[in-house]
Amino acid sequence: MKLPYLLLALLIGLSAFECAAEDKPLYQKYFEQAVPDSDTLKHSEDLLKEHKDISLQEKLVIQPFHKHAGELETAPFSLCRNCHSPLPHSKQLRSRAFLNMHTRFIACETCHFRPKDHQLTYQWLDLETMTATSGEGKFRTSHNLDNAKQRPSNPKITPLFQNQSAVVAKNSAFSSQILQQWEKANFDQKVELRAKIHIPLEKKGPKCQDCHNSEKSMLNLTALGATAEEKTAIEKHIIPQFFKNYEKDDQKIIIRNLLR
C-alpha cells in the first residue's frame, strides 16, 4: 500500500476515534479523567467498610397501616441503581420523603451531576431507550393526581450537553463494564473504583429554591412542557417555601407555619 493511502487510512481511523470519543456521555468522560487523591480514597474506603446491605422484607408480621401504591422501583434504568436503593435519600430526616418523591420524574444526575465548566440543558428523556420525549402531561398538578397515567416511570428530566445525554444508562455497555470491574475487583480496587464513580458528582443536590422559584430557576419549566398553571404551582409550592426557613438540622419545625 502506498504512503498516501496509509496516511488516509490513519486519518480516517483517527477521525472515527475522535467521533467515538465525542459521542461518550459527559459523565463518562469525567469518570475516565477522574484521579482520586488520598483524601478521596480514604473517604471511599471508610464508606465501603461501613456499608451494610439493606434487604426489604416482603411479608411483615404486622401489615403496614398505609396502603402501598404500586411498585417501589422508580428509576430502573438509572446508572445509580447499580448500587443505590430505589429510594436513595435516607439521611435527612426532615426532607428525605420529599426528595425521594423526585426520583419518579427527575434523573439522579440532574441534581448530583452539575459540572461547573460545562453548560447543561435539561430534557425529558426515556432512560430505557435514551430518546427524548415530550413534557406534555408529565407534571403533577392539584387537579390531576394520577401519576401512573400522567407520568410513566421511565422518562425523567435529564441533563444534556450539546443536545446529547450527559448521563449513562444502567443498560449501557459502559455500565456493564463498570459492573464487571466491580465484581472482579479486590477491596482496594473497589475503593478506587467507587471514588472515580463519585468524583464527577456533587454529594449534595441543589436547594429546593434553585428550582422552586419564579426569578431564576435551574430548570426551564416552560421548555420542559409545563403549562402556565403548572409552572406557577411548582414555583410557588408551599413545601419548598416551608423548608427555606429551616437551614439547620437542630431547628424546630413548627407545623402551623406550614399552613400559612
Secondary structure, DSSP 8 states (H G I E B T S, - for coil): --HHHHHHHHHHHHHHHHHHHHTS-HHHHHHHH----HHHHHHHHHHHHH-------SS-SS--SS---S-S-S-TTBGGGGTS-SS---S-TTTHHHHHHGGGTB-HHHHH---TTS--EEEEEETTTTEE---TT-S-BTTB--HHHHS-SSEEEEEEETTEE-S-BTTSHHHHHHHHHHHH--HHHHHHHHHHHHTTS-SS---GGGTS-SSS-SS-TTTTT--HHHHHHHHT-HHHHHHTT--STTS---GGGGG-
